Amino acid sequence: MKMFTLILAACLGLATTLPVDNVSDNTGVAGVATRNSFFEQLFLEILEDLRETMVTGSEDIPVLDPLQIEHLHLDLDDLGLENAHITLDNVEARKLSTFVVDNLSITATSIILQRYAIELDLYIPVIEVDSEGYDLFVNVMGGNIFGTGDAKLRIIEPRIVASLEAGLSISGGISINIRSARVFFTLGAFRPEINGMFGNPMVDDFVNSFLGHLIEDLVNSFQDEISDFLSGLVMEVGNDIIGGILPGLIAHDEELTRKVQLLQASEPHGLTLGSD
């Protein structure tokens, strides 16, 4: 889940798929929330560049689809599963670049400080994960679930719904600073194909069905804990990720560079639009 969130964190503040109507600039009226369609379109173009770069890679960003991980270990203690863990070796995750943004709005909350409220609803239709080797141990209701072998996972419609407050700076380029985040995660379905459960191939089908329902139930049951973890993760690494990829994406796209230059040219004389 952490790796999935790291990918999505790169999209927070960069994403939209819905066209919006132009709105009048009522920035001088107190209490008026203004939808910023220009920034939404700009971030749409950045997002599409990011989608392509995830597949092809660049000087600044490695190939992320497929994402290849030599070793991944997850402790599940934070979800209330004592001494539970899953370890995956030689992992390949595919279709991360097929993310879809169902909804996004960018609303100005402070023009002077360049603060924006961002509402984002993003999901991936399906993530395909293959692992050449796994090691699993989970204690549920007094019984142990364990196994070693190879595994295929199909993660159906993992969805992130985020409410963010972000600062925007256009001095010396464009940058985004996430100041607060509340992130929720839901899962459409979890379809494992795991071999070697309990060291007995005769029970693989039953255990796969059980695990599929278990993971879905755990996601639903621990919504608050998962939300706290993801919100903290976005605050911890989101700005670093965005700051690491945004300049390179803009620099390699002439149209994006031109639009950022237009933003800088329209900056009020003598006023630095900051992200404090």
C-alpha positions in Angstrom: 0.0 0.0 0.0 2.9 2.4 0.8 4.3 2.0 -2.7 0.8 2.6 -4.2 0.5 5.7 -2.1 3.9 7.1 -3.2 2.8 6.9 -6.8 -0.4 8.6 -6.1 1.3 11.3 -4.0 3.0 12.4 -7.2 -0.4 13.1 -8.6 -1.8 15.0 -5.7 -2.1 18.6 -6.7 -1.3 17.7 -10.3 -4.4 16.0 -11.6 -7.8 16.6 -13.2 -9.8 15.0 -16.0 -13.0 17.1 -15.9 -13.3 20.3 -17.9 -14.7 23.2 -15.9 -16.4 26.4 -16.8 -14.5 29.6 -16.6 -15.3 31.7 -13.5 -15.0 35.4 -13.0 -12.1 36.5 -10.8 -13.9 37.7 -7.7 -10.6 37.7 -5.7 -11.3 41.0 -4.1 -14.5 39.8 -2.4 -14.1 38.4 1.0 -15.5 34.9 1.5 -15.8 34.2 -2.2 -14.3 30.8 -3.2 -13.1 30.9 -6.8 -12.7 27.9 -9.0 -9.4 28.1 -10.9 -10.0 26.5 -14.3 -6.6 27.7 -15.7 -4.7 25.8 -13.0 -6.9 22.7 -13.5 -6.1 22.6 -17.2 -2.4 23.2 -16.5 -2.3 20.3 -14.0 -4.2 18.1 -16.5 -1.4 18.6 -19.0 1.2 17.9 -16.3 -0.6 14.8 -15.3 -0.7 13.5 -18.9 3.0 14.1 -19.2 3.5 12.2 -15.9 1.4 9.3 -17.2 3.6 9.0 -20.3 6.8 9.4 -18.3 5.8 6.6 -15.9 5.9 4.3 -18.9 9.0 5.6 -20.7 11.1 7.0 -17.9 13.2 10.1 -18.1 16.5 11.6 -16.8 14.7 12.5 -13.5 12.1 9.7 -13.2 12.7 6.0 -13.6 10.2 3.7 -15.3 7.3 3.3 -12.9 5.0 1.2 -15.1 5.8 -1.6 -14.8 7.2 -1.0 -11.3 9.9 -3.5 -10.4 10.8 -4.1 -6.7 13.5 -6.5 -5.7 12.3 -6.9 -2.1 9.2 -5.6 -0.2 8.4 -6.3 3.5 5.2 -5.1 5.1 4.5 -5.4 8.8 0.7 -5.4 9.5 0.9 -4.6 13.2 -0.5 -1.1 12.6 -3.7 -2.7 11.4 -4.1 -4.5 14.7 -2.7 -7.8 13.4 0.0 -8.7 15.9 3.2 -10.3 14.5 1.6 -10.3 11.0 3.7 -9.7 7.9 4.0 -10.3 4.2 7.3 -10.3 2.3 7.5 -10.2 -1.5 10.5 -10.8 -3.7 11.1 -9.9 -7.3 7.8 -8.0 -7.6 6.4 -6.4 -10.8 3.4 -4.1 -10.6 1.7 -3.1 -13.9 -0.9 -0.6 -15.0 -0.1 2.1 -12.4 -0.1 4.7 -15.2 -3.8 3.9 -16.0 -5.0 6.1 -13.1 -8.3 7.9 -13.7 -9.4 11.1 -11.9 -13.1 11.0 -11.4 -13.3 14.4 -9.8 -11.0 17.3 -9.0 -11.6 20.9 -8.0 -9.1 23.6 -7.3 -10.6 26.5 -5.3 -8.8 29.6 -4.2 -9.1 30.2 -0.5 -6.5 33.0 -0.2 -5.4 34.9 -3.2 -2.8 37.0 -1.4 -1.1 33.9 0.1 -1.9 31.8 -3.0 -3.7 29.1 -0.9 -5.9 26.5 -2.7 -8.3 23.8 -1.5 -7.9 20.7 -3.7 -10.5 18.0 -3.7 -9.3 14.9 -5.5 -11.0 11.5 -6.3 -8.6 9.2 -8.1 -8.5 5.4 -8.8 -6.7 2.8 -10.8 -9.0 0.3 -12.6 -6.8 -2.7 -11.8 -3.2 -3.1 -10.6 -1.6 -6.4 -11.6 1.1 -7.6 -9.2 3.3 -10.7 -9.7 5.8 -12.0 -7.3 8.3 -14.8 -7.8 8.3 -15.4 -4.0 6.3 -14.5 -0.9 6.3 -15.2 2.8 3.1 -14.6 4.6 1.9 -14.9 8.2 -1.4 -13.5 9.6 -3.1 -14.5 12.8 -6.9 -14.0 12.5 -9.5 -14.9 15.2 -7.0 -17.3 16.8 -6.0 -19.1 13.6 -2.8 -18.7 11.7 -2.6 -18.1 7.9 0.8 -18.7 6.5 2.6 -19.8 3.4 5.5 -19.5 1.0 5.6 -19.7 -2.8 4.8 -17.5 -5.8 1.9 -15.1 -6.0 -0.3 -13.0 -8.4 -2.5 -10.3 -7.0 -5.2 -8.3 -8.8 -6.1 -5.2 -7.0 -9.4 -3.9 -8.3 -10.2 -0.2 -8.3 -8.0 1.0 -5.4 -9.3 4.6 -4.9 -7.9 7.6 -3.2 -10.2 10.5 -2.1 -8.2 13.4 -0.8 -8.9 16.9 0.6 -5.8 19.0 0.5 -4.8 22.6 1.3 -1.8 23.6 -0.8 0.3 26.7 -1.3 1.3 27.7 -4.8 4.4 29.7 -5.8 5.2 30.8 -9.4 8.4 32.8 -8.5 11.3 31.2 -10.3 9.0 28.4 -11.7 5.9 26.7 -10.4 5.9 24.8 -7.1 3.3 23.3 -4.9 3.5 23.0 -1.1 0.9 20.6 0.5 0.1 22.2 3.9 -2.6 19.8 5.1 -4.1 16.5 3.9 -6.9 14.2 4.7 -6.7 11.0 2.5 -9.1 8.1 2.4 -8.6 4.8 0.7 -11.2 2.3 -0.6 -10.9 -0.9 -2.5 -13.2 -2.4 -5.1 -12.0 -6.0 -4.8 -8.9 -8.0 -4.0 -8.2 -11.1 -6.1 -5.2 -13.2 -5.0 -3.7 -16.2 -6.8 -1.3 -17.5 -4.2 0.4 -20.9 -4.3 1.8 -22.7 -1.3 -0.6 -21.7 1.4 -0.2 -23.9 4.5 2.3 -25.9 2.4 -0.6 -27.7 0.8 -1.7 -27.0 -2.8 -5.1 -28.6 -2.1 -6.2 -25.6 -0.1 -5.0 -22.8 -2.3 -8.4 -22.1 -3.9 -10.1 -21.9 -0.6 -7.5 -19.7 1.0 -7.4 -17.4 -2.0 -11.1 -16.9 -1.7 -10.9 -16.4 2.0 -8.0 -13.9 1.7 -9.8 -11.9 -1.0 -12.8 -11.4 1.4 -10.5 -10.8 4.4 -8.5 -8.0 2.8 -11.7 -6.3 1.6 -13.2 -6.5 5.1 -10.0 -5.2 6.7 -9.9 -2.2 4.4 -13.5 -1.4 5.4 -13.0 -2.1 9.1 -9.8 0.0 9.5 -10.8 3.0 7.4 -9.7 5.5 10.1 -6.3 3.9 10.7 -5.6 3.6 7.0 -6.7 7.2 6.5 -4.4 8.4 9.3 -1.5 6.5 7.8 -2.0 7.8 4.3 -2.6 11.3 5.4 0.7 11.3 7.3 2.5 9.7 4.4 1.3 12.4 2.0 2.4 15.1 4.4 5.8 13.4 4.9 6.8 12.6 1.3 4.2 14.3 -1.0 6.1 17.7 -1.2 9.4 16.0 -1.8 7.9 13.8 -4.6 6.2 16.8 -6.3 9.2 19.0 -5.9 11.4 16.2 -7.4 9.3 15.6 -10.6 7.5 18.8 -11.4 10.4 20.9 -12.7 11.6 18.1 -15.0 8.1 17.5 -16.4 7.7 21.2 -17.2 11.2 21.7 -18.6 10.7 18.9 -21.1 7.4 20.2 -22.4 7.5 23.4 -24.4 3.8 24.1 -24.1 3.9 23.7 -20.3 6.9 26.0 -20.1 5.1 28.6 -22.1 2.1 28.5 -19.8 4.2 28.8 -16.7 6.0 31.8 -18.2 2.6 33.4 -18.9 1.7 32.9 -15.2 5.0 34.5 -14.1 4.4 37.5 -16.5 1.0 38.1 -15.0 2.4 38.2 -11.4 1.6 41.5 -9.8 4.6 43.9 -9.9 6.5 43.8 -6.6 4.5 40.9 -5.1 6.0 37.5 -4.7 3.3 34.8 -4.6 4.5 32.5 -1.9 3.7 29.1 -0.5 4.2 29.9 3.1 
